[in-house]
Amino acid sequence: MEDPEGVETVLEGSNTIFVKGIDKEKVGQYAAEIRSKRGPEPYKGKGIKYADETIRRKVGKTGKK
């Protein structure tokens, strides 16, 4: 993805993305676009999520006896 004008992304390590910019609305919109590519899923918690976001986990199916 190309960074929009006025917004900068910085990779910290292998799994942290910082989105920086002057315009708070553009930064939030771009962060939402990044998150929409692979949103967090409720069973394993995988996907892209915000740093302060908590994901409600669901219980999976039980094994067949």
C-alpha positions in Angstrom: 0.0 0.0 0.0 1.2 3.5 -0.8 1.2 6.0 2.1 -1.2 8.9 1.5 0.2 12.4 1.4 0.9 13.7 5.0 0.9 10.2 6.5 3.9 8.1 7.3 4.2 4.5 8.4 7.1 3.1 10.4 7.7 -0.6 11.0 8.9 -1.4 14.5 10.1 -5.0 14.6 8.3 -7.6 12.6 4.8 -7.1 13.8 4.2 -3.5 14.8 3.2 -0.7 12.5 3.2 3.0 13.6 1.0 5.4 11.5 2.1 9.0 12.0 0.9 12.3 10.6 -0.3 15.8 11.3 -3.9 15.3 10.3 -5.6 13.0 12.9 -8.5 12.2 10.5 -6.2 11.0 7.7 -4.1 9.0 10.1 -7.2 7.3 11.5 -8.6 6.6 8.1 -5.3 5.1 6.8 -5.0 2.9 10.0 -8.6 1.7 9.4 -7.7 0.8 5.8 -4.7 -1.2 7.0 -6.8 -3.0 9.6 -9.5 -3.8 7.1 -7.1 -5.8 5.0 -7.0 -8.5 7.7 -9.2 -7.7 10.7 -8.8 -9.6 13.9 -10.7 -12.9 14.0 -12.6 -14.0 17.2 -11.4 -17.6 17.5 -7.6 -17.4 17.5 -7.1 -13.6 17.7 -5.0 -13.5 14.5 -5.1 -10.4 12.2 -4.3 -6.7 12.4 -5.6 -4.9 15.5 -5.0 -1.6 17.2 -2.5 -1.5 20.1 -5.1 -0.7 22.8 -7.9 -2.9 21.3 -9.1 -6.0 23.1 -10.6 -8.8 21.0 -13.6 -10.8 22.4 -12.6 -14.4 21.9 -15.1 -17.1 21.1 -14.9 -20.7 22.2 -14.2 -23.1 19.3 -15.9 -26.4 18.7 -15.2 -29.2 21.1 -13.5 -32.4 19.8 -15.6 -35.3 18.7 -15.7 -38.2 21.2 
